[in-house]
């Protein structure tokens, strides 16, 4: 009898504990949106802030079967609660490193928001983030949600991270108008439209959306900000390490050649417009993979235009003849442009398992250490000084580039190979620095409040190979913002201080449109005064960033009527001197 009573007592206690626990533990957040209810989960940051996480929200109908190679369509409403608790699968492309599968149902976004209610009656500002990856790799899982919550959401900012179609599915390029160009950009636009429709349900202020991107994502938001379709959908822009004025961002000749090769090898050649699209829609993703595999094994092309696929100017996504014209037409909105001070370190040195060595890029350690004047000259002659660009002026152009970069003797350091560093600087200038400077100057001249930073603190983003050039590599700034992408980054005290300052800078720009760190406010650029913030252990406002390099490439553009940074033939009428 006593045993039975004791069992009943334990049962009552157990039920009581479970009952009390159900009241003590926070319930999963459920948000009612115009499309249907969405259930997420709670996350408590290192600093003790409560964040609500929503993963895998569809912002468009799956682009599969008949919707492959079509512009994105709005998602269907749902009546049952959508359980948004798992990262969406990445978009299909060829990639042996990140393991993209055959998945085309990938147009999803994640939302990370503060649990508390905003003190602002209009709600929290929004960071709308577009990932990088050369238009062929990348997804939202890579960035996670913990570091984003710790660094950004804890500042009272909602973060939206999106996915978009990649490779041939997002950036197929042909002269056949039956297949729309820039599908990946149209996906980004659809995600931005969707965010505008639902973000108020998450206590967000849709009048304060900052479109942010890194690398290819930076080129994307730079273009997105110029699209008439997006004019009313964002308030400011933050491109990190990428510009629409880069050759790799809008020069679609390579995409067209590769797209035509796919058409030929997959068995869809010699067909009219309707038949071509239907043929491509009928093929399995694995068939695209097999064609791309031998082409994409090095990830980068051995050319200044380093990417395999890219957007194009088609007068549809951006209804302008040139980017300069589009910048002049676009609404005047704040923009913060950033670069790392030696972007091309990521591409000049091989990283096993990520980028295989090739002859001119991703050099193995023994070549980096022993890089010579002869190697530098060969790179200029083979990769830059091509007859199709410079015709009978090849020799003159080659000598001018070699003289300019190898005369930078004030940059010598006995601990580093001078020729290898200049080779890295040359690639940084052509792919990132010069386009970013030009975009900043054009934006400022067209009355946009324009700010600029240079991330100048060395963060080992790979921890795989030694550093053979000084400076902050491509990706160093986003790692400070979002944490290690492929592995945890361990910061020393100086590194942690730099990270905190950079996080504050970005947060302040998103919240009020003015980048600042403590008492340091970054001044806006004017036609006569290019001031920028150098971000390191002691952030400093400086003037005249890389003026000699920009002047040199502007001079080359004017003299030879071909511009390597943008890949455009023209006599420049743009006065973009510092």
ROMAR-674653 format. One record per residue: x, y, z of N, C-alpha, C, O in turn; residue in three letters. Coordinates in steps of 0.05 Angstrom, whole numbers, plus 5000, padded with zeros to 4 digits. Atoms other than C-alpha are relative to their C-alpha. Layout:
N
XYZXYZXYZXYZala ...
# end
This chain:
578
501749765000500050005000501750255000501350444985unk 498249774998505650485020501550044973502050264965unk 498649985025509350314955498350134978499350304963unk 501849885020503250484913499650295004499550454985unk 500449714994502251144949502550164992502350384982unk 497549875006509551304940500350044969501250254960unk 499949975030509051174864498150224991498850374973unk 501949795007502851614860501150285006500850474991unk 498849744992506552164897502150094980502250324972unk 498049945020512452124849498850094973499850274960unk 501349935025507752144790498950295001499150444981unk 501149734996504352774817502250214998502050414985unk 497749825000511153104829501150044972501750264963unk 499049985028513452934758498250174983499250344968unk 501949845016507153224727500250305008500050474991unk 499849734991507953844770502450144989502350374980unk 497549895011515153944748499750064970500550284961unk 500349965029513353854675498150244994498550394976unk 501949785003507454334683501350275004500950454989unk 498649754994511754864715502150074979502550304971unk 497949975020517254754664498850124974500150284961unk 501349905025512354884607499550305002499450444982unk 500449714997511055574637502650155002502750384994unk 497449864997518355734653501550024974502950224969unk 498550005025521255544586498650174979496250154976unk 501249845020520156034530498949824977500249634969unk 501150155023515655774475501250094974502250324972unk 498949925026517855774404498450234988495950244990unk 501449775011516156434369498449924975499449774959unk 501650045024510556424318499150284991498050435006unk 500649745012509657014272497949964978498249794960unk 502150015021503357124230500850204978501050444983unk 499249835023505257394161497849994979495949834981unk 502050005021501157564099499949734984497949684971unk 499950255014503256884071499149765017498449555007unk 500750214982501656474133501850015025503850155025unk 498549994975504256334204502749854996502949664982unk 497450115002511656174213501049955029501050145045unk 499050064973514655824274503149974998504149834981unk 497150024999522055914291500849895027499449725038unk 499150094974526155794353501750225013502450425000unk 498649804985529756184407503049955002503949725002unk 497150024996537256324414500950225019500150455016unk 498949804981540856664471502950054994504549864994unk 497349935008547157034451502049985023501249965046unk 497950014979553757014488499750235019500350205043unk 500349764983552257714514497350005014496750195029unk 502550034985545457474540497650124986495550154998unk 502349905014540957764486498349784988499449584978unk 501850215010534857364465499350074970498650294964unk 500449965029534157264390498149784990498149555000unk 501850195012528756924349501049934972501550114956unk 498850105025531156494291497849874983496349704992unk 501850135019527056314229501649924975502750094961unk 498350105022530455874177498349884978496249754983unk 501350135022528255664108497250104993495449944990unk 502649895008522556134092499950044969501750174958unk 500049985029520556074018499150284991497050385000unk 500849745010520556743983499149994970498350204959unk 500950045027518956463914499149714996499949545012unk 500650285007515955843882502549864992504349984980unk 497650155007521055293872500650024969498849964954unk 499449965028524655433805500749744986502949704976unk 499550275011524054713781498149954977496150084973unk 501650095023521354363720499350244981501250364970unk 500749795019517454883679500950285009501150464993unk 499049744990520055443724503050034999504150245006unk 497149975005527355293710500550194977499050194957unk 499449805020530455853669497750204996497450314974unk 502149805001524556303685500550195024501750125044unk 499949814978524156923729498449895023496449755019unk 501450114976522056763801497150095002496450324994unk 502949944995514656743818499450005029500749855045unk 500749984972511456923884499349735012498249564997unk 500850264988510556343933497149985006495750195007unk 502850044993503856043948499650045030501449995046unk 500649974971500656224015499849725013499249524999unk 500350254986500455684068498150055024498050275035unk 501949974978495155554121501049875025500649985047unk 498850134977498855074167502550165008503750294991unk 497749864990504355364210502649894987503149654988unk 497550085013510955344172502249985021502850175035unk 497950054980516355034215502750084988503849944971unk 497649885012522455464199502449965019503350145033unk 498050084980527755094239502549874989504349805004unk 497650125012532754814189500950174977499350294962unk 498949855023537455144140499049884974498949644971unk 500750115026535155084068502449884986504649954991unk 497950115016539054664019501150214981499750384972unk 498749815019544055033975498949974972497949764965unk 500850025028542455193903502049844984504449854989unk 498350185016545054703852502050164983501450364972unk 497949895017551554863817502249785000501849575011unk 497850194997558154513807501950105021502950325019unk 498149914979562354543870500849765016499249655031unk 499050234985566653993899500650075029500849905046unk 499149924973568554403960497750025019497849925042unk 502249954981561854603990497949794997496049795013unk 501850225002558153993966497250064992495349955002unk 502649945011552454303928498949754986500349634970unk 501250255011547753733909498450084975498950294963unk 501649955024542653693853497450155006495550134992unk 502449864990537754143890499550264986501250444986unk 500849745012534054683852497950145016497450385012unk 502049874983528654813904501550145023501950035044unk 498149874981532955323940499550295005501150425019unk 500549714997529756013939498650055027496250075030unk 500849964972529256114014501750215013503950285004unk 498549804984531356634065499749935029497849795037unk 500150034971532756644139499650285012500650485002unk 500449754985530657184189500949965028500049775042unk 499150004973534157334254499250275013500050485003unk 501049754989530757844299500350015030500349805043unk 500149984971531158114370497349905011495349954998unk 502550104988526057784416498450235011495950235010unk 501549784989524358434449498750184979499450164955unk 501349825019519958964418501750254997502950355016unk 498349775005523459554386498950255015496550285017unk 500849744987523360224423499050204979497650394986unk 500949835022522360544355497249914992496849684986unk 502750075007514960574338499849864973497949714967unk 500150125027516660374266501449734999501249594978unk 498750265000520659764286503050014996504250224995unk 497150025003527759514277500950054971499549994953unk 498949995027532259684218500849724991501149545007unk 499550265012533959114171502649994985503250184969unk 497750065017540358834143499249774981498849554990unk 500750205021538758464078502649914987503850064972unk 497350095008544858034063500049804977498449614977unk 499650175023546957723997502849885001504850025002unk 497450144997552457194001501750034975500750094953unk 498150005022558657163958500449724990498949534996unk 499350275010561856583921500450004970500149784957unk 499450005029563456813850497749924982498149844960unk 502450075015556256683828499849704994498149624978unk 500150295005557655933830499749845026498949605025unk 500250144975557855743904498750185022498450425017unk 501049854978554955963971497149935008495549854991unk 502750044989548755884015499850145027501750265036unk 500449864975545856134080501249845024501949955044unk 498950174979548355544122502950085007503750075030unk 497249924997555455784111500450215022502450215036unk 499749774981554256404154498849945027499350095046unk 501250074974550256064209498250225010497450404996unk 501749794987546156474258501250105026500350315036unk 499049934974550156494322501650265000501050445015unk 498349765000555557004305498450244990498850464999unk 501649785010550557424265498350115023497950355025unk 501649924978546057434326501650155021500850365031unk 498349884980551757594373500950284992500950475008unk 498849755009554658154330498150214989498550454993unk 501749815014548958464291497250025013496350245020unk 502849994989542058264319500050125028498150265035unk 499849904973544358434389500150315001499850435022unk 499949705002545059164365497250114994496950354990unk 502749915006537559194352499550014970498350204960unk 500250015029537858994278498949734992499849525002unk 501050255011533858474241501849934976502450104959unk 498350095022538158064193498549804983497349614993unk 501250185020535357734130502249904982503650064970unk 497950125017540057244094498649844978496949674985unk 501450135022537956994025501749814984504249824985unk 498750175020539656473973498950084972496850194970unk 500849945028539356553897501349804982503349674989unk 498950205018540556113837502850074991503550304988unk 497249975006547756003818500849874974499249724962unk 498950135024552055793759498150034976497050244972unk 501749985024548155633695497150055006495650154989unk 502949974993541455623732499450295007497150385005unk 500549724992542356343756501150204981500350434981unk 498749805017546856663704500649894972502749954960unk 499850095027545856303639499850254982498250424986unk 499949775017547556793584500249924971502049784963unk 499950065028545956743511498850244984497750424996unk 501249795017543757173453497049944994495750084978unk 502750095004537056813456498250125022498550055045unk 501649864980531857253491497949835013496649915032unk 502050174988527456663506500849915029499149845045unk 499150074973531756513567500950265013502950385005unk 499349754987531957123614502849995011503749795022unk 497349974987538857363636499650075029497550155038unk 499949904972540757513708497949885019496950025036unk 502150124983535957013740500850015029499150055046unk 499149984972540257023803499450275011498750305035unk 500749734991539257773807497050045004496150175022unk 502949994997531857703795499149865026497149945038unk 500650134975531757213853500550185024498950205042unk 499349824978535157723898497850225002497050305024unk 502249805001529958243876497449895012496150035027unk 502550124990524257763891500249975031498350015045unk 499650024971527257633961499750275013498650295035unk 500349734989527558383972497150095000496250215020unk 502849945000520358463951498549855022496849975036unk 501350174980518257893996500650115028498850135045unk 499249884975522158204054498350255006497450285029unk 501749764996518458864044497249935008495950085023unk 502850084995511758494047499649895028497549925040unk 500550154974512958094111501550125024500950055046unk 498249934978518158454152498650165023499650155046unk 501549874979513158884190498849805020498549865043unk 501050214982510358234218502149915020501549805041unk 497750074982517258124250500950255015503250255026unk 499449754987517158834279502450144987504050275000unk 498049875015521659084224498950254986496650274980unk 500649755013521759774192500849994971503250014965unk 499350045029521359674116501150264987502150254965unk 498849755011523360404106503050025006504350214998unk 497150004993530260234135501249734994502149595012unk 498750255009532859654094502650064987502750204967unk 497449975013540259644080500749754985500849534997unk 499350245015542159174024503149975001504650154994unk 497150054993548958864042500949754985499449564983unk 499050245013553258384003503049995002504350205006unk 497150035000560258104003500949864975499649674966unk 498850125024564557933942498050014977497150224969unk 502050015021559757703887497450125010495850244995unk 502449884988554257913935500250305001498150444999unk 499649715001557258613937499550104972498250314969unk 500649935027557258643862497049994995495950164980unk 502950045004550058403865498450245012496750354998unk 501549784988547558943914500650264987499050454986unk 499349775015551359463875498250024975497450244968unk 501850015023547259253814497150035009495550174996unk 502749994991540859153854499150295006496950375002unk 500649724994541259873877499650184976498650404978unk 500349855025541360093804497549924984496950034963unk 502350105014535259703783497550165007496850205030unk 502449854996528960113773497949845015496249955029unk 501950174986525059513800500550005030498749925045unk 499450014971528459603868500250275013500650295037unk 499749724989528560363876498650045026499850175044unk 501649944976523160363929500149785021498649785041unk 500050234983525159723964502350005021502549825037unk 497749994982531459934002500650295007499750484993unk 499349734991534260544039502950074996503650304993unk 497249955003541760464033501549754992500349534993unk 498550225011547260024006502749965014504050165022unk 497450064988553459674035501349784985501149544993unk 498550215014557759303985502849965013504350155016unk 497550074987563758954018501749834980501049604974unk 498150145017569558753972498749914973498849684966unk 501250065026565858793906498550244989497450405004unk 501349775012563159293856498849934973499849754959unk 501250055026558559303796501950104977501650024954unk 498149905020564259673760502449814995504249874980unk 497950205004568759053765499349844975497049794969unk 500450155024569758663701498549745006496849654990unk 501250254994567658023736497050025007495649825008unk 502849964991560958333758498050044977495649984980unk 501949945022557958533690501049934972499549964953unk 499050075027562358293633499249714994500549525004unk 501350265003558157703609501149844976500049634970unk 498950155024562457483549500749725008500249534994unk 499250274991565256903589497649835006497649604999unk 502550154995558356693613498749914975497749694973unk 501350075025555856703542501549774987500349584976unk 498450215012561656273517499549735014499149535002unk 500450244984560655773574497149904996496749664995unk 502850085004553055773565499749864973498249664970unk 500250125026553855623491501349725000500549544986unk 498750264998558655053508498149805014498049575005unk 502050184987553354763555497949924980497249684979unk 502150075020548054803501501049804980499649614973unk 498850195020552654443452500449735012499749535000unk 499250254989555153903499497749855013497849605016unk 502350144987548453753533498049904979496149774986unk 501750105021545253623466497650174993495550074985unk 502249825006540854243457500750204978499350404975unk 499349825022544354563398498249974976496649774975unk 501650015025541154703330497050005006495549864992unk 502849994994534454863362499150295000500650475005unk 501049734998529955473357499550085029500049925047unk 500249904973528455903417498349835019499149765041unk 501850164983522555513444501149725005501049635028unk 498950274997525854843432502550005018502949815033unk 497649984983532355073465499350005029500449855045unk 500849984972528955273529498849735010499549645032unk 501350254992524754633532502149785002501949615020unk 497950204999530954213518501650035026502149835039unk 498549954975534854533575498449945025499549845044unk 501750074977528954453622499849705004499249615026unk 500450294998528653713606502549855011502349615018unk 497550144992535853563627500249995031499250165045unk 499650034971537853313696502350185009504050254993unk 497849834989542253743741502749864997504749994991unk 497550155002547453193739501350034972503750014970unk 498949965027548153293664501550274997503550294984unk 498649745000549954023675502749975016504750085008unk 497750044984554853803729502349874984504649964986unk 497950145015558553333683501450184980503850154975unk 498849815019559653883632501850205014503950275005unk 498649794986561954383684502449905015504350055021unk 497950114983566453913723502950064990504450165006unk 497249955008572853963680500550304997502950384999unk 499649715003571754713670500350145026501950325029unk 500149864975570554893742502049905021502049985044unk 498350134979575954473776501950205014502650155037unk 498349804987580255093790498450235012499650415024unk 501849794990574255533808500450264985498550394976unk 499549745013577756143777501149954972502449754966unk 498950015027579256273704502850135001503350315018unk 497449875001586356453686499850254982500750264959unk 500549755014584357153666499350215021498650145044unk 500849794981583057823699497149975007496350025030unk 502850064994575657663693500049715011499949524996unk 499450254987576457103744497649815002498049575008unk 502350174995569356843748499049864975499649944952unk 501050155023565956323704497250104991496750094967unk 502749895006558856623707499850275013500950325034unk 500349744989556757333718497450134989496350034969unk 502249855011550957823709500750144974503050144966unk 499549855024550158223646498150244998496050255010unk 501749775006547458903624498149934977499049904955unk 501850095021541158703586497650194996495850144980unk 502149805002536759333593497349905010495250015003unk 502450114988531658913631500250035030498550175042unk 499749974971534158853702500850295006499950415026unk 499249724998537559533694499550134973500850064953unk 500849885026534459963639501850244994500950474993unk 498149805007540760353622502049884981502549644981unk 497950095018546160313569502649955014504149765006unk 497550034986551860383618499550025030497450125039unk 500249984971552960333693500250295009498950375028unk 499749714993555061063695497350144996496550305013unk 502749895004548261243666498149915021496450075031unk 501850114979544760793716500550135027498650195041unk 499349864975548461113774498850285001497850375021unk 501149735002546361803750497050005004495950195015unk 502950014999539061583745498949915027496749985035unk 501050134975538561203811499450205022500650425022unk 500549824978535561523873502450045018504149865020unk 497749924984540461873919499749885028498149985044unk 500250144974541561413979502849955011504749934996unk 497350044988547261314029501249734991499849534988unk 498550245006552560804010502649995015504150195015unk 497450054987558360524050501449784985500549554985unk 498550195016563460184006502549925016503950085027unk 497650104985568959744036501649814984500649654968unk 498250205011575059354014501949925022502350065042unk 497750084984580558964048502550094986502650124962unk 497749865012587459254038501849834982503549934968unk 498650165020590258654000498249764993498749534999unk 502250195006584158293972501049754987500149534994unk 499350235017587757833923501749795014502549595001unk 498650214986591557443976498549744998499849524995unk 501650245002585856953973500349864974500049614973unk 499750115027587156843899502849964991503349824972unk 497250035009594656893895501349765013503349665002unk 498850224986596156333944498149765001495749795006unk 501650255000593655613938499149935028500649955047unk 501050114975589255343993499049724995496849694984unk 500850285006588854583991497249955009496350025031unk 502850064994581754333988498150214993495750174993unk 501849785007579055003967500550094972498750084955unk 499249915027582755273906502549864992504649905005unk 497650145009587554833868501950194986501150394975unk 498049835013594055133843499649994969499049784958unk 499849995029594255363770502650154994504150225012unk 497449885007599855683731500250295009502450385017unk 499949724995598056403743498550095025498950325034unk 501549934976593356393803500349775021501149555014unk 500050204978593056033871502749865000502849614999unk 497350115003600555933870500849835024500249915047unk 499050164978603655373913502250155015503450335004unk 498149864984608355583969502750044987503950264989unk 497449975012614755443931500250214979502250344975unk 500149795021612655903874499750285013500850475003unk 500449744987610256453921502650105012503250345010unk 497549924987616856463959502150084980503650274985unk 497949955021621056463895499050174977500350174956unk 501149845022616656923853502050214992503250345008unk 497849835010621157343808499050214981496650224974unk 500549805021621457933761498949874975497149974962unk 500850145024620857433705497149905002495649914983unk 502850094996614457133735498050234998495950204985unk 501849775001611357813743499650104971497450154963unk 500249915028612958013672498449804983496849884966unk 501650205015610157353645497050035006495450014988unk 502949964993603657473684498850234985496650214974unk 501049775014602958163654499649944970497650024958unk 500150065029604457923583497849814993496449854973unk 501950225007600057303584497150075009495350024993unk 502749964989594157513628498850274993496450294988unk 501049735004593658263617500350104971498450204959unk 499449875026596958463551499149834977500849734962unk 501050175022592558093503499550164975498650404976unk 500249865025592358273430497250114995496850324984unk 502849915004584758313429499350265015497550405007unk 500449754985585258883479501750234990500850454987unk 498149795005591459263460501349994972503050174966unk 499150025028592959043388503050044997504549905010unk 497149975004599659313365501450175021503750245019unk 498849854978600859683430500649825024501049925047unk 499550194978601959063472502650055014502750075039unk 497449974988609359183484500150265017501250265039unk 500149754985608259903505498449985025499350075046unk 501750044976602659723552501449835021501449905045unk 498650184981606659153583502250155015502450125039unk 497849854987612659603597498950205021500150245042unk 501149804982608260133629499049875026499549985048unk 501050134976604859643677502449905017502349945042unk 497750104985611459313697501550225013502250205037unk 498649774988614859983708498550115024499750175044unk 501549884979609160253750500149835026500749935047unk 500250174976608459653797502749935012503049915037unk 497350074989615859473804501650245008503850215019unk 498749754989617760193819498950075027499850275039unk 501149954973613660163884502049905021501249745038unk 497950114982620160053922499550075029500649955047unk 500649934972617460403984498349795014498049805038unk 501750214989613059793993501649755007500549555014unk 498350244995618959314001500249945030500250125046unk 499650104972619658894064501849754997501149574983unk 498150235003625558414072498849735008499949525001unk 501350254992620857894103498149894980497049674983unk 501950095020616557844041501250034972502850214967unk 499149985028617757723967498750234986496350244983unk 501049755012617058403934498449944974496250064970unk 501350055026615158123865497349865004495349914990unk 502650144994609757663895498050205011495750195004unk 501849804988606858233935498950194978496650274979unk 500949825021606558683873498149864981496249984971unk 501950165016603258123834497349995013495250015001unk 502550004985598058073889498650275000496250284997unk 501149735001597158823891498750064973496650194971unk 501049965027596158843816497249874997495449994986unk 502650135002590458333820498050135018495650155011unk 501949864982587458693880499050264987496650324989unk 500849755013587459343841497949964978495950104977unk 501750045023584259073778497349895007495349974995unk 502650144993578858643811498450145021496050115022unk 501549894977577059043873500550305005498650465006unk 499449734990580659693890499150224980497650404988unk 500649795020580060103826496950014995495850234995unk 503049985004572659903813498650125024496750285021unk 501349894976570860063886500450305002498650455009unk 499449714999574360743884498350154979497250364984unk 501649875021570960913818497050015007495750225003unk 502850004992564160713844499550215022497550365020unk 500349804979565161143906500050284989498350454997unk 499849745012567161743865497550074983496450294985unk 502449965016561361663816497550045018495950225012unk 502349974982556361573873500150285013498050425015unk 499749744987559062203908499350224981498050414988unk 500549795020558862613844497050024993496150234984unk 502950005006551562413835498450045025496049965027unk 501449904976549762683904499149785019497349835035unk 500550204980549462023942501850045024504250085020unk 498249994977552062074014501849754999500849525002unk 498250225006558261634002502249985021503650185026unk 498050054980562861324054501749774991500949604976unk 498150215009568960874047501749905024502550075040unk 498150114980572960404092501949814987501349694967unk 498150205007579159984084500649835024501549935045unk 499550184978579659374129503049934999503949814979unk 497150025001587059354148501049855024503049935036unk 499050164978587758824202500249714990498249604981unk 499450275011590858154184498549785016499249735039unk 501550234988585957584199500649764983500149774958unk 499550255015588056884178497449864995496449725012unk 502650115005581756674144500149704993498049574992unk 499950285008584355994123501449825020500549605025unk 498350164982589555764173501049754987501449545000unk 499250235015591655294118502950034990504549854991unk 497349955011597755614087501250255013499750425023unk 498849764989602856124111499350244982498550214959unk 500549765015602056844088502550084985504750104997unk 497749915016606657064031499750284991501550394977unk 500349725006603957764025498750135025497050015038unk 501149864977602258274078497250104994496550154971unk 502649875004595258534089497649825006497949595012unk 502650144995587958334098498949894975498550044955unk 500950145024585457834048497050054996495550125014unk 502850025007578857814012498549835020499349605024unk 501550164980573757584064500650075028499249985046unk 499249954972577357854125497950175014497450135038unk 502049834987571958384138497549855007496349895029unk 502450154994566057914133500449805022498549745037unk 499450184978569457424180499950155027499050045047unk 500349844976569957984231497150065007496450105030unk 502849944996562658124221498349765008496749775026unk 501750244997559757424218501549775013500249565019unk 498550234989565356994248501149824979500649874955unk 498850185019569256434216497949854983495949754994unk 502050135018565556154155500549704998498649554998unk 499450285004569255494148501049885027501049635030unk 499050094974572155444219500050245019499850475010unk 500049794980572255834283502650164999504850044998unk 497649835000577056424282500650085029498850185043unk 499249934973580856534347501450284999503550314987unk 498949735000582157274359501750045025500949955047unk 498549914976587557544405498650265010496650344999unk 501449774988585958164447499850234980497850374978unk 500149795021587758644390498049934979496450104970unk 502050095020583758234340497250035010495450124994unk 502749974989577758234386499250295001496950364996unk 500649714999578258984394499350104972497450264969unk 500649925027578459084319497349904991495750054979unk 502650115007572558624310497750165012495850224998unk 502249854987568359004360499650274988497450374985unk 500249745013570059664327498649984973496950144966unk 501150035027568259404258497049935002495450044987unk 502850064996561659104283498450255007496250294998unk 501349754993559959774314499750184976497650314972unk 500149845024561560134249497749924982496150094973unk 502150105018556959694207497350045013495450125000unk 502649974986551459704260499050294999496750344995unk 500849725000551460464264499150094972497250254970unk 500849925027551060534188497249894994495550034983unk 502650135005545160044185497850155015495650185006unk 502049884983541560394242499450294993497050384994unk 500549725004542461124223501250124975501050364970unk 499049905026545861174155502750145002503650254982unk 497449874997552361454184501949815014501549745037unk 498050184987558361004197501750145021502850355015unk 498449884979561861144262500949795020499749585022unk 498950164979566160834316500750185023502550345021unk 499549824977565861164384499750294992497650384981unk 500049725007567661894373500850054971500850284962unk 499149975027570161764302497649964981496449754980unk 502150015021565061924247501350014973502950194968unk 498850015026566961734177498850234983496450244979unk 501149795016566362354133499249904972500349714962unk 500950085026562662304067502050114979503450324984unk 498249925022566662354002498950234985496550254980unk 500749795017566562983962501749994975503649844973unk 498550005025569063133892502950085005504749994990unk 497349904995575163483921501449865023503849915028unk 498850104976576363063982499149715005496949665014unk 500650294996576562293985501149925027503549855030unk 499250094974576862134059498849725005496649664996unk 500950274994576161424085500949925028502650055040unk 499350104974576661024149501849754997501049564984unk 498350234999582560554158499449855026499749965048unk 500850164977580359994204502249815009502849624994unk 498050184988585759684248499750045030497650125040unk 500149974971587559694322499450285009498250325030unk 500649724995587160454320498850134975500250254959unk 501349895024581960664268500650294996500650455015unk 499249725006583861304233498750094974498549934954unk 501049895025580661754181502450114984504050264994unk 497849925017585461854123499050114974496650134969unk 500849865025585562184055501749894976504049824980unk 498550065025587462003983500749714997503049654991unk 499450285001586861253982500949914973499549954953unk 498950125025591160913928499750194976499050104954unk 500449815022590961553887501849944976500949964953unk 498250065022597061363846499049774983499449764959unk 501050245015593960693827497650074983497449994960unk 502449935015587260983807500850184976499850154954unk 499149825022590761533767501349844978500949904954unk 498650165020595061013732498049854982498349864958unk 501950155017589160583709498150184985497150104964unk 501549815015585161193689501650094975500650134954unk 498249925022591161403647500149784979500049834955unk 499950235019591660703616497449994984497449944960unk 502650015013584160723600499950214978498950164956unk 500149785020584861393565501949964977501250024954unk 497950025021591161223526499349774981499649804957unk 500450245017589260523501497149954993496649774977unk 502850035006581760603499498849735007496749654997unk 501150254988580859953536500550015030502750085038unk 499849984971579559903610500049725013497949595013unk 499950274989581959263644498349965025497049755027unk 501750054977578459363711497149954994495849795007unk 502950045007571559413678499649824976497449724971unk 500350175024573059023614498550144977497250014961unk 501649855019570059583571501950164981503850284990unk 498649845020572759893507498650274999496250294995unk 501249745003571660643508502150225004504250185016unk 498549764993574561333509498550125024496250205022unk 501449924976572961543579499450305000501150464994unk 500749724996569162183589499350045029498150255037unk 500749984971568462043663502450115015504549995014unk 497849884984572662483708499849885028498650005046unk 500150134974573662003765502850005013503849795022unk 497549974987580262263791499650095029497650235035unk 500149914973581662373864501150285003501150405024unk 
# end
